[in-house]
Amino acid sequence: MLILTVENLSKNYGRIQALKNVSFSVPEGTVFGILGPNGSGKTTMLGTIMDILKPTTGSYKLFDEVPESAHRRRIGTLLETPNFYHYLSGVKNLEIAAEIKQHGKEDIDHVLQTVDLTRRKDSKFSTYSLGMKQRLAIASCLLGNPKVLVFDEPTNGLDPVGIAEIRELMKELHRQGKTIIMASHLLDEVEKVCTHVAILKRGELITSGNVNEILSNEDMVEVGAADTNLLQEVVKNMGAVIRVTNDGGVVKLFFLVGTADLTFINNYCFKNGVTLNHLLLKKKSLEARFFELTNN
């Protein structure tokens, strides 16, 4: 089943076109990242899906059906900073959230355990760290046991410890069978957390699909030798290599994903009179691939 299907979705704010005929789909059981720099349309996309904003043109479906309020009640959302009461405890804030949602009160102990806040459930919200506050916000999303979660920049503003906690929590929720749709401008976050991605640039969809296929289309091997010029000449004639570059004396070989064979490279160079003193397989960096996709 497809959790979300977006078809030629556009959103205009006067002359500004925040989304331009965007189409993609989110399969069930994925962690789907909507990735792009600030101003690319990520938040507009999520706001439209959750009926906070109305699209100018185009359409979308939730759970393979025309969306209604009943569909959205099956989704836990965190699109902005939740309005928790600073002078109340974590558990009291969740009780109020459950009352507002009219469901999920029986889930409070379980969601507190899920986000690792059981020991601090009776502490005032004002005493929580930023990471704990964000985990309580996610706990509120989990009330009613939704199968789908939608997050907008879930690690924004957190310190490295808080970022690591939220990322691990999202992985755990995915292992529990949740489908997660999240917007992020952090390349590292999408690589570490998401299974699928849609990349937006100035409201346009650049590409979408499996993270491993979209964000890593090459293997890169670093090689070094005493005679760099001879090394370059030798490896240029090696089969399967797509291209060869020299970056500050380190020769880099590029191959299609999964085709780089270090043993073959070492033997080939040795047979052709070059003894390697450096040989290292590296995947092409997510950052390099991202800028390659988003730059003209």
Secondary structure as UniProt FT lines:
FT   STRAND          2..13
FT   TURN            14..15
FT   STRAND          16..27
FT   TURN            28..29
FT   STRAND          31..35
FT   TURN            38..39
FT   HELIX           42..49
FT   TURN            50..51
FT   STRAND          57..62
FT   TURN            63..64
FT   HELIX           69..72
FT   TURN            73..74
FT   STRAND          75..78
FT   TURN            86..87
FT   HELIX           90..101
FT   HELIX           105..107
FT   HELIX           108..114
FT   TURN            115..116
FT   HELIX           118..120
FT   TURN            121..122
FT   HELIX           125..127
FT   HELIX           130..142
FT   TURN            143..144
FT   STRAND          148..152
FT   TURN            154..157
FT   HELIX           160..175
FT   TURN            176..177
FT   STRAND          179..184
FT   HELIX           187..193
FT   STRAND          196..201
FT   TURN            202..203
FT   STRAND          204..210
FT   HELIX           211..214
FT   STRAND          218..225
FT   HELIX           228..236
FT   TURN            239..240
FT   STRAND          243..247
FT   TURN            248..249
FT   STRAND          250..256
FT   TURN            257..258
FT   HELIX           262..271
FT   TURN            272..273
FT   STRAND          276..283
FT   HELIX           286..294
//
